[in-house]
Amino acid sequence: MLFSLLLSLLEQCYFSAFNFPFLAQGTKELLVNLSNKQGMHMSSPESAKEIPKFIEFFQDRINVDEFKYPVESYKTFNDFFIRELKPGARQIHCEHSNHFAVCAADCRLTVYKSADEAKRFWIKGRKFSVKGLLGDEALADQFEGGSLAIFRLAPQDYHRFHIPVSGIIGENIMIPGHLYTVNPIAVNSKYCNVFTDNKRVVNVITSKEFGKVAFVAIGATMVGSINFTKSEGAKVKKGEEFGYFAFGGSTVICVFQKGAIDFDEDLIANSERSLETLVFMGMSLGVSNQISVEEMASTPRPTVRNSVMALDNDIARIGVRASSSFNARQFDFIEDGDLEDS
């Protein structure tokens, strides 16, 4: 596909000190124009013919039995791309306890106890900071020393994002920007500042159990459209739908206040090895520091002892959680097939 070829060529720029200035100067507008044109095409009736090809290409990663509506009912590719799932297709971890946070999307996940830790293991952009991500110094001050969860969605994923913690929805703060790819090839480049340069929307959820949680939806190459389905002031429960991205892949970053969350042990262990963990929306993310000793003791949590941890790249490509108490989680290595993820 022409767009895939062009994007592959553009991605070569992200790790080059020589090439990236060209990208920064001349290609930002190109990526926006490409995204706009591709977005219009994917919303046209002609794009519907791409749906069967897409499903076949990702047949091992897309479960059509989960779709809320039959494949033939989607009139455009974007209708298919922002598809809803059947009720019950995703289980919500400890649904009746607000002390447990859940994964916000079907995605590749990394978690870090601080922005400095994220920069050490994953985000190599020289200018990354919570202040730059949130676009507001006063807001960023409330999250000083806070923890980050980075949810990266690939094109083949279910592209609706959900509420990670129960609470009250804040105002959507729109931050204009570019549409760089959010593939690790760019995130891991010191020449690119994907999360602070890209178009994004910031919303602060106020939670009794977790304090304030900054929910940042970030656009990417081919993803100019970020849509929210909840309004300011709405009282929400974890696992409820929050919004969706149109065609492409993208990222959600949740910033928790310092000490507010204890991320699951297996997620931390993988992230410290620069590994993304493949998760489904609703899986366990972590626990509030306000949980009682009794509730903590009575609720099983993922650990490195009850999970099958991934080994070196040459030894094991995928590890699956062994504990029957949890949905399977897989550890995702960057392979050639991932380079087309936006």
N, C-alpha and C positions, 0 to 999 in steps of 0.2 A: 504494500500500500504506500502511496506517495507520502502521506503524512508520517507514517512510521519511519520511512527512510529519512525524511527530512529531520525528524526528531532525533534519530540515531546520530545523524551528523552533528546536530546542535549539541547533543550531550557530550561529544568529544571536546567541546569548548570548556566544559565546567572544570576540568582538572588542569587546564593549561593557563599559565600566567600570560602567555603570548596571545592565546585565542580569546580568553574571557573578556578583555577590554572591547574586542569587536562585538561580542555578545551584548555587553553592557551598553555600548553606544548605539548599535544599529539593529539589534535583533529583538529587543524588548517589544517594539512596536509590531514586528513581524509575528511574534508569538501571540500577541493580543489579537491581531488581524486573523491569524490562523484559527484561533479559538472561536472568534466571532463567526467566521465563515463555516467552520466545521459544525459549530452549534446550530447555525441556520439549516445546514444540510441535514443534521441529525434530527431536526424537528420537522422535516418535510416528509410527505407520504412516500416519496421514492426511497427514503432511508430504511423503510420497513424490510426491504429485501435483504438487508445486512444482518438481520436478527438471527436467522437460522445458521448463517456462516459463523457468526460470533459464538453462538451456543456450541456449535460443533468444535470450534477451535479450542474452547475452554471446557470441553465436555467433562473433564475430570474435576473441575472447580465450580461448575454451576449445576445446581440441583433444581431441575424444572418442577419437580414434585412439590417444592416449597412455594412456588409462585401462587399468588392470590388469584390470578386470572390466567386463562389459557394463553399460550404463546401467540396464537393467531389473533388474539383480541387486541394486541398492541398495534396501533396504527402508524407509529413512527418509532425510530430507534430510541429516541429519548423517552418515549412512553415506556418502552421495555427497560431502559437503563435505570429509570427511577422507580422501578417496579416495587410494589408492596409484597410482603410475604403473608402466607396464611397465618391466622391466629395460632399461637403455640409453636410456631416454627423455631423460635428462639426461647430458651428457658432463662428466666431471670434469677440469678443467684441470690439466695436468702431474700426472696421477694417481700416478705413481711417484716423485714428488719431494715431500717434506714441507716444502720451503722455500717453496712457493707456497700461499697461503691462497685459499680459494674462497668464492663467495657462498653464504650459508646458506639462501637461499630464493628462490623466484620472487617478485619484489617490485619496488618502486621504491626505489632505493638512493641514499643520500648518504654521503659519507665526509669526515672532518675530522681534522686533525693534532692537535687539542686541543679540550677542552670550550669554551674561550673562542672558538675559531674557529667551532665549531658554533653557539654563541649569536650570533655576529656574522652568520652567513649563514642560519641555519635555525631553531634553537630559541629562541623569544622569551620563554618563560616566565621570569619574574624570578628564580625560586628554583632553576632547574636547576643541578645540580652532579653530579660523579661520586659524591661522598659521598651525596647525596640519592638518586641512581639505585640505588646498590648497597646503601644502607640500613645501612652499617657503616663507621665511621670508620677502624678498623684496616685493613679490606680496601681501602678507598678510598686509603689512604696508599700502597699498593703500585702504584696506577695513577695517581699524581700526574703530571700532564703528559702523560697517555696519549692515544692516538688512538681515535676512535670511528667505527664503521660502523653506519648506521641502515637497517635493512631493513623497509620498510613493506609489509605484505600487504593487498591489497584483497579484497573478498568473492569476486571471480571467479578469484582465484589458487589454485593448488595450495597447500594449507594445511599441509603437513608441512614442518618445518624440519630442517636438516641440520648436520652438524659442519663448521665452517669450517677447522679445523686438526687435524692428527693429534696425539693425546696421551692423557692420562688424565682421565676424568670425575671431577669433584668432587661435593660434597654439594649437593642442591637446597635452597636457602634461600628459603622462602616469605615474601613481604612482602605483607600485606593492603593493600587500597586500593580506589579507586573504579574506575569503568569509563567514563571520558571517551572520546570519539572520538579516534582517532589520526590523523584526516585533517589535512592541512596547515593547514586553517582553524583548528584548535585549537592545533597545534604552533607555528604562527606568531603566536599571540596572546600578548601580554605578561601577560594576565590569567589565563592557565591554565598549570598546571605538569603537563602530561600524564604525562611519563615518571617524575616523582618522586611523583606522587599516585596513579597507577593501580596496581591489583593486578599483581604480577609475581613471577617466580621467577628467582633468580640462581644460576648454576652456574659455577664456575671450572674451566676446562680447563687442565691443565698440559702444556705442549708443549716438547719439546727445542729446537725451532727458533724458537718465538715467545715462550717464557717462559709467563707466566700470561695467559690470555684470559678475561675475564669475559663470560659469555653470559647475556644478560638477556631473558627472554621476557615480554612485556608484554600484559596483557589489555586489551580495549577494549569499547566499546558493543556489546552482543550477544555478547561473547566472555568468558564467565565461566570457561571451562574451558581450562586449560593442561595438557597431558599430555606426559610424558616417557617414552621407550621405551628409554632406557639407564639403567643403575644406577651408583651411586657406585663408583669403582674400575675401571670398565670401560676397557680399552684400545681406542681407536677410531681409525679412519682418516678423513681429510677426505672429505666427501661421504656418509658413512653417515647414515642417519636418526637424528635425536635426539629428535623428538617432533612434536606437532601441536596446532593450535588448533581448537576446535569453532566453530560457526557465527559468521560475522562477518568482520571484518578485524582485523589487529593488527600488532604490531611486534616485531622482535628487534633489540637493540642489542648489538654486540660491542665491548668496551673492551680495547684492547691497551696493554701497558705502554709507557712513553715510549721512542721510537726502535726498537721491536721490529718494526714493519712499515712498508714503503714502499708506500702505496696506488698503484694504477694511475693513470697520468697523466690519462687521459680522465675517470675518476671524480672526481678532484680538480678538474679544470677545470670540469666541470658543476656540482659542488657549490658552488664558489666563485661561481657565477652563480645560485645558489639554484634549481638544476634537479635534479630526481630523474632517475636513469637506470634505465630498465626492464631488468631482468636476469633470467636464469634461474639456478636453483640449479646450482652447479658451475662457473659462469663464474669467470674470474680476478678476484681481489679485490686482491691485493698480494703482496709478496715479503718474506721474512725478512731482517733485517740480517745474518744469519749465512751467507747464501749465498756460495758461492765465486765468484771472478771468472770462472772458466771456465764454471760452470753458468749464471751470469747472461748471459754473452756468447753462449751457445749456445741460449738460450731466448727466443723472440720474446715481446714484451709489448705490450699496448695503449698507444698514445700518442695525443696530439692530431694527430700527423702521419699515422698509419695509421687514423684514425677520421674519420667524417664528423660534424663537430661541428654541433650545433643552432645556428640563428641566432636572431634576435629572434622573439618570439611571433607577430608579424604576418607574418613571412617564411617560417618553417619550423616546423611543428608536431612533426615527427619526423625524427631523423637516425639512420642505421643504420651500424654499424661496417663499414668498407669492407674491412678486412684479412681475407683468407681464412683466416688463422691462428686466428681467433677466431669464436665464435658471434656472431650479430648482437646488438648492444645498441642499445636505443632510448632517446631522451631524452623524458621524460614531462613535459608541461606540465599544470598544473592547469586542467581544463576543467569545465563544468557537470556533466558526467556523473560526475565524480569525487566530487561532494559527497555521494553516498550511500555512499562507502567509509567503513568504520567507523574 
